[in-house]
């Protein structure tokens, strides 16, 4: 059920597959810290749990099915965030969303994305989506550039880029963009 929900969300948040205004409002709902609409914060909380702990559902030792399920959900979460941030960056509202929710972006999301990039050799698709997220976020916020630097994201991106050159061309390309932004910030 959770996998189908994430698949549906990804379609709903993609401006190429739904109305542009509908997709943008959906993106803002998830990223915003709206105290009236709890659905966005619940989805954001589930994504944060997946990125920070790798778990949405507890795993008994040796339960490969639930473990694979959690990994699939993590991949969907990263893909979903990547599409969300790209859409918001395109529409010019990502910077405001970051400012309005700086604690979540700075303290939770950026370190989790940097950790995902560091795992490029084990999970290159997750590293790719995490790098896409970082690229959009770094384009939108100087505060996140500083936080990414504190998380040693430049080193992680460099290692992911090297791995990407031989194993995942899209990963190599997107990490290069983030590296250029971080190097110009330093």
ABEGO torsion letter per residue (X at the ends): XAAAAAAAAAAAABAAABBAAAAAAAAAAAABBBAABAAAAAAAAAAAAAAAAGBABBBBBGBAAAAAAAAAAAAAAAAAAAAAAAAAAAAGAAAAAAAAAAAAAAAAAAAAAAAAAAAAAABAAAAAAAAAAAAAAAAABAAAAAAAAAAGAAAAAAAAAAAAAAABAAAAAAAAAAAAAAAAAX
